[in-house]
């Protein structure tokens, strides 16, 4: 049975014995006082990626974070494949960012986003496995005094062919650890994979079904206090004053502290006490210059950008303006996409312990290295005197990679209680108002059709928010945010899937004072809606079938065409659907994978939309764990369809109006359609799977709704759209 | 002092009577399987059983629970993860991030006690937990698998 992944200090985990087996676990503690070197915790490591214990247990190090997407298992499969170890004896652990820093970033990037977990690290983790395998076999050959070439390995068992002698990885690991690593290793052809490429079970399921999985919000440290926080609800606003005396005598309250100049926190014995006192605390805010910002004021500003002169060009083919001027028929539409919150099930949290010499943080982060940087900054200490312990994330979706505002806050609080560990946990309400929201944009699309019903020109004008301007201004190119054009670019991981003779895609950047962030799928989400729904509108205007119309534009994009054809065929495109049921298509390239969906929907006379069935195809190039890819595809439709049906953070008085799942609903099982996943890896490249199919979820359904009602839906979420009598 | 029976064991709790059961479990008893997510009884991540009924413990005050009532958490559902729902979940790798799963598993366990062979409509009505990773398709398959495991266990 595979064991759970925890930080390298797992041997210091003290889990109190369950009282009478019924699970009154009273002492779940993590260690204090710093980490030890990895190798000292275990049997000597063979190399940075692999530790083999005397009992043949294989410990594989995973630098990327597990947040549900299955990367932990997939990366372990890739290492194990090259290592030729017994998969049944594999367990995993997270190295710490501090350890990585001290070892010249031996584990590479810790960033877990952009569907990069596998595709961004497959080569070096496989090499890590292959190097370790070579060293283990060399150690055995040397011990036997036989040529390396006469030895072979399978399932952690090394055999000397001529004599039939055998030994195990566990027996030679000590000797292997001292060897000089080979300079070069050869990686297997994926066609020869035995562990990778297989639908093996996840390594982290067991504890997730018993409640034993420790999430960061569950941490308990000796002497730990708990904090609840409230930051100024208005973007850019500040904390003016608070009346600490009025709550200081409330049960459990230990401290009422200012957190930077934006928030106030209460530290108490229990979190519930801290939250109660915070609810009772009188606070005055300096709301600042954004207090008058509203959804309407933002929308007006973005609408102006649809026709403004200032625009960055993302893709230009031929001369779109002339082509449109000469077209037989012009179609025009304006679409829009709202702010949305990640709403991870585990609210934002971090636990910090600060002294003048050292600061440690336990947190659910998508990027351990960025969390370490945030820790050091907030602690006023060099990174070498800080450490971050990653804990399994209760969802990430992009919220937990780039900001670490909760880490900074936790450290700022802990600095005011030196030596005492403090766990900061946000309320759902705080989470809803202090997100890093899916950016807001509008798009004006103008298409021209010639006399034969062919698309001759297209102009896509995007107006709205740039994530990079806010989060990574260093990544702008001469002021332009090329990420804004995901799905509409001439080439690369997010290239447009159509050849359009005359095309212009440009962006009028308008950045409202609402913090944007990377939100699972990022800009492909809205861009795929804009393009794919408009393609259907164009097909309609040309009097052509949407599938046929698309195929005519895809001769130069065979991989995208293949996934589109696959969903069309499986869904039965062209044959009648059930009575009242209509189909919609969408296709795109996202995160280097090719994806398509066909949705079957119906709209009743009361305007109620029912999504009956989704057929989704993915070509990720190489597929490391097919059953986990299927899980990601199914889950991506929940994320994408929740966004389509309900997802909206509206702004009034400079703040987000939604506070909880009552006003920011998420899809439930009753609304979940059957998802039929077609996995068609064509090899030769590495595409992501955590995000791509989100992008086709909404446009496929919207195109089905248009087919059902004859009316395009151009504004989200659907909860605001009246389809009555359609 | 309040008295509770949690996972078969009598315990004494020193907490304000208005404290929600969720926070009693998590902070006084160290039972962190039930999760905080919404705090207003909407998402179901905090679901536990009281006398066999699935309840959202974030909105159940300590003072409303009698000392004789049976509170069961995910930690007490089975001694070793062998409850039919846990078996089915393991078999199908249902969890993704896993944060909402203890609540979903407790809700499903209570559903199957009341409806040993639930219809799709029963599932739609009774399982209203939020899962942002989107495990619903596997949750549905897992429920049907758990029904089979329960039936097999009785024969």
Interface residues (C-beta under 8 A of the other chain):
Chain A: X16 X18 X19 X20 X21 X22 X23 X24 X25 X26 X27 X28 X67 X68 X69 X70 X201 X202 X204 X205 X206 X207 X208 X209 X210 X211 X212 X213 X214 X215 X217 X218 X220 X226 X251 X270 X271 X272 X342 X343 X344 X345 X346 X347 X392 X393 X394 X395 X396 X397 X425 X427 X428 X627 X628 X631 X634 X635 X636 X637 X638 X639 X642 X660 X661 X662 X666 X667 X668 X669 X670 X672 X674 X675
Chain B: X6 X7 X8 X9 X11 X15 X16 X19 X20 X23 X26 X27 X28 X29 X30 X31 X32 X33 X34 X35 X36 X37 X38 X39 X40 X42 X43 X45 X73 X74 X75 X76 X77 X78 X79 X81 X86 X89 X90 X93 X94 X95 X96 X97 X98 X99 X100 X101 X102 X105 X123 X124 X125 X127 X128 X129 X130 X131 X132 X133 X134 X135 X136 X137 X138 X139 X140
